[in-house]
């Protein structure tokens, strides 16, 4: 992990604020390398102490923060702004959450994003899933009783990073040029993580929450 800003580099941060039993997580990303370089994760702190911890991150990286303000309205963002932290709200709707997480998964899988290894984040990435609401609409979240705070913070951070073409390695074999997208190093280093998010490739069965059909599907770009 980077503990403070590299001279000349610019950073952004994504923040998932704890509710009653969750963790507050802040992932910091570096713009020029598209790498998540620093993370803080804590729980059971009063809100003023959480603001102080986030202010310490801002002091180290001078990183504007995109905050999951769903259910909190503008209160958390206003408090961060009063503490001298440039912060903007991100409100989750059904569509905005899917767009945020699809982009995060795509960027990890295609080598557009590097993540400094962090045990809780890797574990959340392994178990994250797509289920179906009673309305038949898809829902992306951690399984019941597990956390997704690290994934949400990482996805919010990634949302602010510049969109780039993935690194492509060309191979020549049998007169046919093939392309192979580079695998991101941190995913390879995570035991048990297959390098892909299974929920991106399996079609949920309508009306069967938490289950998937055996038919693969093409992931959204």
N, C-alpha and C positions, 0 to 999 in steps of 0.2 A: 504494500500500500504506500502511496505517496502521503506524507504527513503534512506537507505544505506545498504551496504553488511553486512550480518551476519558473524561473524568471523568463518573461516573454510569452508564457503560455496563458491561455484563457480557459475558464472553467464554467460549468453550469451544474446545477444540482436538482435532483428530484426528491421530494419528501412525501412520505406516507405517514400521517399523524395517527398516533394510537387512539383507539377508543377505550373501552373498558378493560379488555384483557389482551389487547394486541401490543405490538411493539411500534414505536416510532423509529422509522428508518430513513436515513438520508444517504443517497448515493451521489458522489461527485464525479462528473465526467469531464475529460479534457477534449477540447474542440479539435485541436490539430491532429490528434492520433485516434479520435473516436474510441477512447478507452475509458472505462469506469475505473477510477484510480483510488478512491477513498470511500469508506463507508463507516457510518456510526449507527448503532442499533441499541435501543434502551427501552425499558419499560418501568412502570410503577413510579414514575416521577411526576410531581405536580407540574402544571403547565408552565409556570415561570421558570422552573429548572430546565424544562425542555427547550424553551426559547433561548436560555443561556447556552445550552449545548449546541444548538443550531447556530447561534451567533459565533461561537468558537470556530465552527466549521467555516462560516463566512469569512471570519478574520484570517483564516489560514489560506483560503483559496479565492476570495473575492468573487464568489459564485452566486449569481442570481438564482433564485429557487422557484421551481414549479411545484405547487403544493396541492395534494388531493384535498380539496375543500368540500367534498360531497358530505352533506349532512351538517357541516360546520358553518355553512354560509361564508361570509367574509370575515368572520371573527378571527380565525387563526391567522389569516393573511394580514389583516390589519395589525394584529399584535406583532407579527414579524417585521412589518414595515416600521412600526413604532420603535422597534429594537434596532433599527438601522439596517435591516436586511431587505434588499429588493426582492419581493416575492409576488408571484401571480397565482391565482387560483386555477385549478383544473377541475371541472365538474364532471363526474362520471354520469353518463347516460348509457343506455344499452348500446347505442351505436358508437359513442366516443370510446367506451372501454374496449370494445372489440377492435376498433381501429388502432388504439394505443398498443394493445397486447399483440395484435397481428404484426404490427411493424417491429416490435421488440423481438418476437420469435423469428421473424424473417431475417432481421439483421444479425442475430446470434447464429442462426443456421448457415447463413451465406457469408459469414466472415466479415460483415460490415462493422461489427461491434466486438471489442475485446473487453473482457471483464476480469479484473483482478480476482483470483480465487478467494472465495469467502464461503465458508461451510454452510451457514443458514441459507444464503442465496442459492447455492447449488442444490441444496435439498429441496427448496421450494420449487425450483425449476424442474426437478425430477418428477414431482407429484402433481404439478399444476394440471388441471383438466378442464374439459368442456363438457357441460351437462345441458339438459334441456329443461326449460321452465314449463310450467303447466300450460302456458299459452302456446308452447311449441317453439318459442324463441330460444336461441342458444345462450348459455351463460358461461363465462370463463372465470374460474376461481379455484382456490385450493379446496381439497376435500374437506368435508365437515370436521371441525375441531382442529384443523391445521391452519397454519399462517400463510399469508401471501404478501406480507408487508414488504419484504425485500424485493420481490418481483415487481410490485407496483412502483416502488421507489426507483428501481432500475429502469423500468419502462418510461417513467416520467422524465428521468434524466436523458434517456436515449431520444425521446421525442424532440428534445431541443438541439440535439447534435445535427450537423449538416448531413443531408442525405447524399450518399455517394454510391458509385458503381462498385459492386463487390470485387474483391481481388480474384482474378481468374488465372489459372495455370493452364497453359496449352501443352498438349501432348500430341506427338505424331506417331501413328502406328498403323501399319498396313496401308499406307497412303491416305489414311483418313485422319483429319484433324479432330481431336476431341477436346472438350473443355471440362475442367474439373474445378469447382469452386473450392477455395481453400477453407479448411476447417479452423475455427477459432481456437487458439491454444488453450484457453481456460476451460473450455468444454471437454477437451481431450483429457485434461488433468482432473476432472471431476469423476470419481469412482461411481459407476452405475449410471451415469448420464449418457444416453445413446448418441448425443450430438444432434438430435432432432426432438421436437416437441410432439409426442404421439397424437395429441388432440388436433394437430394441424392436418393430419393425414387420415383420420378416421371419421366417418360420417355418423353423427349421433342418431340413434333411432328415435323417431318422433314419439313423444309420450313416454319415453323410458329414461327418466332422469338418472344420470350417472353411468349410463351404459353406452356402448358404441357398437356399430355394426362391424362386420368383418370386411366391408368394402372400403378400400382406400380411396381417397379423393385428392385432387390437386389442391395444394394450399393456396390461399390468397397471396398475391404478390405483396 
